Amino acid sequence: MPRVINDDCIACGSCQAECPVDAISEGDTKYNIDPETCIDCGACEEVCPVEAIHPAE
């Protein structure tokens, strides 16, 4: 199950730097995770300072 970034994202970029498959990109107000590319490794979730990244439902 891929990860998603909710509206708590502060667009710091920490998650993008950690993604081993470049599934994270900068959006207008927050970062986004491409569900087709995400391998659900959890590296992004571990570094998010505001806990804005969660498994998709």
C-alpha positions in Angstrom: 0.0 0.0 0.0 1.6 3.3 -1.0 2.0 6.3 1.4 0.1 9.6 1.1 0.9 13.1 2.4 -1.9 14.9 4.1 -2.6 18.6 4.5 -0.4 18.9 7.6 2.6 18.9 5.2 4.8 22.0 5.6 6.6 21.4 2.3 10.1 21.1 4.0 11.3 18.6 1.4 12.7 16.1 3.9 10.6 13.3 2.5 11.7 13.9 -1.1 15.3 13.6 -0.2 14.7 10.2 1.4 12.7 8.5 -1.3 14.8 5.8 -3.0 12.5 5.6 -6.1 11.8 9.4 -6.6 8.1 8.9 -6.0 7.7 12.3 -4.2 7.3 15.6 -6.0 6.6 19.2 -4.9 3.1 20.3 -5.4 1.5 23.8 -5.1 1.1 23.7 -1.3 2.5 20.3 -0.2 4.5 17.4 -1.5 2.8 14.5 -3.3 3.6 10.8 -3.6 3.0 9.0 -6.9 1.1 5.8 -5.9 2.3 4.0 -9.0 6.0 4.6 -8.1 5.8 4.3 -4.3 7.3 1.0 -3.0 5.9 1.5 0.5 9.3 1.4 2.2 8.4 4.0 4.8 11.6 6.0 4.5 9.6 9.3 3.9 7.3 8.7 6.9 10.3 8.3 9.3 11.8 11.7 8.4 8.6 13.8 8.3 8.9 16.4 11.1 5.1 16.9 11.3 3.9 13.3 10.8 2.0 14.2 7.6 2.8 10.9 5.8 0.6 7.8 6.3 -0.2 4.6 4.6 -3.0 5.1 2.0 -6.4 3.6 2.8 
